[in-house]
Amino acid sequence: MTEVVSFRNVGVRYESGPEILRDLNFSLGRGSFHFLTGASGAGKSTLMRLLYLALRQTRGEINIFGRDNIRIPREELPAIRRKIGVVFQDFRLINHLTTFENVALPLRVAGVEDLQIRKNVTELLEWVGLGDHINAQPSRLSGGQQQRVAIARAVIGRPALLLADEPTGNVDDRIAMRLLYLFEELNKLGTTVLIATHNRQLVRRFGHTQWLLEGGTLHDVTHSG
Ligand SMILES: Nc1ncnc2c1ncn2[C@@H]1O[C@H](COP(=O)(O)OP(=O)(O)OP(=O)(O)O)[C@@H](O)[C@H]1O
């Protein structure tokens, strides 16, 4: 399996604080699907930040899409980030744009034609249950609805890598399942998926690899029940 990401002896500390992550050694193969669990404060978001190139490690090596992250020039970062779909914990929607335009953004940047954008965005918004809110401003939506807009925006461009930080934190079980099916569909098309979550029930229901972040490092707990 081709590697999309690999970490070798990676450690991270914020300023002069303790090492939050240490001795991280793992890789994400193309088309793999991983759940990332861990107590609050274990460093899941920090690991996500490393993966979408918003933070640099304090030691070790990170290779992403065949590139050493430290050697990627700043001006090349946007092109690489366009291959990564991210669902942020705080959604980061653009408030002066409608739901439709927030989701359309990655396709507009990629130069997809208008008709195609209309079709794809409308279909996806209907699928995630937001068909009645296509023209709403994000600030008028509930937390769970905003979260689904953020998810739709992250998946619409079929990214090579999807990173989702607690993507089902604000929705009920039925919608959480539906969102997981969406991630699985994307995964079947070749996207590498990493989902940070506290929802153990959901993790158990979908039998993908499960990593636990504890003591600053990753443990494979897929078969530990
Ligand atoms: N910008 C920062 N500066 C200093 N310390 C930070 C910063 N961001 C996070 N930390 C610390 O790093 C540790 C890991 O935080 P992180 O947000 O990665 O954890 P998490 O597992 O995502 O937690 P949660 O599940 O609550 O979102 C925490 O102790 C946190 O206080």
The ligand as an ORCA input file, in Angstrom:
! r2SCAN-3c Opt
* xyz 0 1
  N      -1.349     26.401     21.268
  C      -1.030     25.716     22.366
  N      -0.111     26.183     23.240
  C       0.229     25.488     24.345
  N      -0.317     24.302     24.693
  C      -1.253     23.787     23.867
  C      -1.656     24.462     22.664
  N      -2.600     23.697     22.049
  C      -2.769     22.607     22.825
  N      -1.970     22.657     23.908
  C      -1.868     21.624     24.974
  O      -1.535     20.402     24.348
  C      -2.224     19.315     24.968
  C      -2.972     18.538     23.907
  O      -4.016     19.363     23.390
  P      -4.936     18.905     22.178
  O      -5.883     20.015     21.894
  O      -4.078     18.425     21.077
  O      -5.697     17.650     22.840
  P      -6.983     16.837     22.351
  O      -6.675     15.401     22.559
  O      -7.357     17.256     20.970
  O      -8.098     17.294     23.365
  P      -9.718     17.400     23.163
  O     -10.207     15.993     22.990
  O     -10.178     18.015     24.446
  O      -9.961     18.272     21.965
  C      -3.108     19.919     26.056
  O      -2.448     19.780     27.291
  C      -3.209     21.377     25.657
  O      -3.344     22.181     26.795
*
